[in-house]
């Protein structure tokens, strides 16, 4: 289905299953009920932020069976992934093979900012994009520039301190590095495209200067500072940040690729979207390794709120209509992405929405190049496949196992 061939009416109302969560969320506070000003007005705003307890209301019942599944009475500090152990200082023998495999996959996909060629982008920026398109891209880049720093804040302050499994710590250490590369990339893109110093400063300080971006940032930051939620809930929340908050913006940049515009921007978008997809998959993998997991209703509440915020962002505050995309179809696409994430987290689909963007189905990271790319964006280190096929690891019973990967990245 192409954007021009169908109409989908997007509703942003919360589902009945998420009403109690949403009533306590910032979406229903006086501050956030205020309509965000769409293009061209995004003024600085100063307002009192709701306290974390206003965002995350306590469950009506403390019955663990209504809050968790699995070993519902297991204390948080007895969770195997989180339980303090001196084994965290050494890697071998590998205990969590799937987690280690994910780390090696991430390691093989390393790239740097210097590999992005921006030499042709300025011609498109100045001569082929209109004012609305430049405005939209600028603000999407502003969101991305700040968001990777927020993800790293969570990794450094919370997840890396909480998770004790050495294999998971390897992944988080690598993720922190690659998020720094993402942040550098977005800052470089803004620095390249935006020549006015005041506008550039405005964009680089988006989480305080641009209301709709501040709203998304505040949602993520409150999860970092919240002291009442359990690790599994925050794991789901940051899967939503990287899997939902980024999804619509990634799609909007892929829309430019479909039009043959901004080759440097769109290539970096492929690299970064691949990385963020891997980070989301890792969150889902860790969730399934937990003995005590959040109840499906809790997962649904978190995901549906993230969907609501993202839909508002791209259909009201910074509408994709500015670049010629259908805002209603974008809302449907976000629901489609959310359903995939829900299934990966162990929940059933909630929205049952199909993918309305055929060009997203055609985005392939399987070794194909187009006319303006220097190298394929599914790049991985050449030695990875050879070395990974011969890594011997000792299992708990002393037998030797060979670590291999079936996927062709």
N, C-alpha and C positions, 0 to 999 in steps of 0.2 A: 504494500500500500504506500503510495507516495503522498507527500504533504499536500499536493495540489488536488488529489483525487478523492479525498474524503474529508468529512467533517466530524469532529468528536467534541462533545461538550464536556468541559472539565469542571468537576465539582471539587471543591477543596474542603468540604465539611468533613469533620472527623467521623470515623465509623462508630456505631453504637458500642463496639467492644472497647473503644479507646476513650469514651466520654469522660470517665473519671480522671484519667491521666491528663487529658487535654484541658479539663477545667482548672487544673492546677498549673498549667503551663503558661509561659509568657505570652503565648498567642492570644490568651483571653484576658491579659492584664490591660489596664487603661493605656499603658505605654504602647503596647504593640497592636492594639485595636486601631490605632491611628493609621490611616492609609499611607503607605510609602509613596513618595512623590516619584513618578516615573520620569523618564527623559523629558526635558533636559535638566531638571532641578534635583540636585542631590546635595542639600545643604547640611552643614554641621549641626548636630543636635546634641543638647545636653539634657539628660533626664536621669532620674534615679533608677538604677537597675534593680529588678526584683531580687530578693534574696533567694539563695538556692532552695530553701524549703518551700518557697512559693512556686518554684518550678517543679519540684519533685515531691508531690504530696505523699504522705505515708499511706501504706496500704490499710484498708479498713480492718483487715484481720491479720494477726501475726501468725496465723496457722501456717507452718512451713510448707504444708502440702499445697497451699494456694499460691505460694510464692516461688516454689522451686519444683523441679523434677529430678529424678535420679535419687541419689542418697541425700534426701531432703534435710536430714538432721546432722549432716556432716558439718563441723565447724569450718569456717573459712581457712583458718590457719592449718587445718589438716588436709586440705585439698592437695593431692600429690604434686601438681604443677606449682603450687604456691608454698608448699611446706619447706621450711628452711632446712637445707642439707649442705654439708661440706662437699658433696659431689658436684655442686654447681661450679667448682673451681676447675674441673677437668672435663674434657669432652668424651673420651673413650673409656669404657665401651658405650656406644650409642644406646640410649634407652628408648628414645622417641624417634623412630625411624622416619615416620611421615613428616614430622616437624623438621628433622635434619634435612630431609629431601627438599622441603620447601626452601630452606636456607640456601642450599646449593643451587637451586633454580634461580633464586634472587641474585646470588653471587655471580652466576654466569651471565646475567643480563646487565652488568654494570656498563655505564656510559658516562660521559662528561659533557659539560656545556660546550667545550671547544669543538665538538662534533656537529653542532648545529650551524648550518650555513644561512645567515640572514641577509646575504648580499642582494637577493632579489626581492626581499620583503618590502623595502622602502618604496620601490616603484609602485607596487600594488597599494601600499598604504596611502601614498600621496595621489596616485592617478586613477586607481580602479575602485577604491572603496569610497562610499559617500559618507557624509558627516555622521549619520545615524549608525552606520556600521563601525566607524572608528570609535564612536562613543561606546557602543556595546562591547567591542573587543577590549577597550581600555579598562572597563569596569570588571569584566570577567577576569582579566589578567590581575587586576587589583585584588579580587577575591582570592585567586590562587596564590598570589605572592604572600598573603598573610596566612592562609589556611595551612600551608605546609609547616610553618613555624608553630602553629597551634598543635598540629599532630605531633610534632617533635616535643613540644612541651609536655604532652601527655605521656609520651614514651619515656622521657627522661625523669619526670617527676613521679609517675605512677607505675606504669606497666613494667619498666625495667627493674624497678625496686621490688615489685610484688612477685613477679614470676621468677622462680628459682631454677627451673629446668635449663641446663646449659645450652641445649639445642635451641630453645626459644629465645634465650638471651643472644645467641648468635644472630638470629633473624632480626631481632629488635636493634641490635647494634648496626647491622647493615642497613636496616630501614632508616635509622637516624641519618646515616651518611647520605643515602639516596634522596631523602627528603630535603637535605641541604642542597643537593644538586638541583632538585626541582625548584626550590626557593631562589637559588641563584639564576636559574633559567628565566623564571618569570620576572625577576628584577631586571635582568638584562634585556628582556623583550620590552618592558616598559621604558627602560633607559634608551633603547634604540628607536622606538616609535614616537615617544613623547618628547618633544624638544623644549616645551615651555617648562621652566623649573618649578613654577608654582603648581601647575597641573600635575607634574610628575610627583611632587611632594604630597599632593592631595591623594593620589592613587596609591602611593607607597605607604600611606597611613590610613588605609581604607577601613580598618576595623574601628577606628574612632571617627573618621570623617564622612563615611558613606553609610547612611542608616540601614539599607537593606543588607549590606555586607556585615555590618555590626551585629545585626540580629542573628545571622548564621554563626558568627564567631562567638557570640554570647552563649548560644545553646551548647556549643562544644566546650567552651571554657568552664561552664557551670558543672559539666560532667567531671572535669578534671578536679575541681575544687570540692565537689560533693563528697562528704565523709560518711554518708549513710548508705550509699549504694554498694552492692557487692561487686567483686571483680567481673563476674559474668555479665552483669548489666552494663557496666562501662565498656566491656568488650563489644557488646552489641551496639552500643551508642557510637563507638568509633568505627565500627563496620559501616554504620549508617553515614557517618561523616565522609568516609572515603568511597563508599559504594553508592550513596544517594546524593549527597551535597555536591559531589563532583560530576555526577553523571550528565546532567543537563548541559552544563558548561562544556564538557568534553564533546557532547553531541553537536552543540552549536559551532564549535571549531571544526569538527568533521564536516559540517555543512559547508564551510568555506572551502575545505579540501575538494568537495564534490564540484565546486565551481572553479577549481583550478587556481585558487587564490592563496597568497601568503605561504609559500612552501616551507620556509623555516619554522614558522609558527605551527603549521599543521604537522610537520614531522616531529617537532618536540612534543606536540600533543599526543602523537601515537606512542612515543616512548614513555611519557608520563602516565598516560591512561593505562598502558600495560602494567607499569609498576603499581599503580593504585589498585588495579584489579587483583594483582598478586597479594597486596597487603590486605585487601578485603577477604580474599580466600583464606589467608593465614588466620585472620580473626575467627572465621567460621571453623577452621580446623582446630584451633585452640578451644573453642567453645565445646566441640564434641569430645575433647579430651578431659573436660571437667567432669568430676563425679557428681557434683551438685550444680545444676544448670538453672538459669532463670525459667520460670513458667512460660509456656507459649503465649499466654495473655500478656505477660510483661514484655516479651519480645515484640509482640504486635503493637503495643502501645508506643514503644520507642520508635519503631520503624514508621508507623503511620504519622507520628508527629514530624519526623524528618521529611517525609513526603510532602506534608502540608506546607512546611517552610520552603522547601525547594520549589514546589509548584507556584507559590506566591512570588518567589524571587524571580522566576523566569516568565511569569505571565502577567504580573502586575508591576513589581518594583523595577525590574530591568527586562521588559518584555522582549522575547525573541522576535517579535514582529518587526523590530528595528532592523533585523538583517534578513527579513523576508521569510522567516519561518512561521508556521502556524502554531500559535500559543496553546491552543486546545490540544493539538497533537503532541506538543511537548509535554503537557500534563499527563497525557496517556503514556508517553514514553517513560516518564519517571515512575508511573505505576507499574509498568512492565518490568523495569529494572528492580523495583522494590519487591515484586513477586519473586523474581529470581533469587534475590537476597534472602527473602523469607524461607524459601525452600532450602537454600544452602544452610540456613540456621536451624533447620529441622521443623519449621512451621509449614502449614499448607499455604497455598496462594490465597491472597486476600482480595485483590482487585480483579484478577482474571482478565487483565488487559493484554492485548497483543502489541507487537512492535509496529508502530505506525511509520517508522522511518526505514524504507528499504535500503538507503545508503548505509545505515548502521549494520545491516546484515552483510553488506558487501565489503565492509572494512575487514580486511584479512591481514593477520600478522603471521602468515605462513610462508614468508620468503618472497612475496611479490613486491615489485617496485613499480613506481609510475614515472612519468617523464621528467619530474623535477627532483627526484630523491637521489642522493649520493649513495646511500646504502640502505638496506632494509631495516625496518624498525623492530624486527624480532631478533635483532643482533644478540648473539651470546658468544662468550669467549670460546675460541676454537678448541682449546684443549679440554673443555668441560666434558664433552661426550666421551672422549677417550679416558680421561681420568676417572670420571664417575662410574665408568663400567668396570673399573678395577680397584675400587676402594674396599678393602677388607676391614670389616668391623667385627669385634668379638661380642657375641650376644651374652646374655646373663648366664647361660649354662656352659659357656666356654667354647661353643661351636663357632666356626668362622662363617660369616655371611658376606656376600658380595653386594655392595650397594649399587644399583643400576637404576636408570630412568628410561621409561618407555617413550615419553613424550618427545616430539621433535619441536623444539621451541622456535 
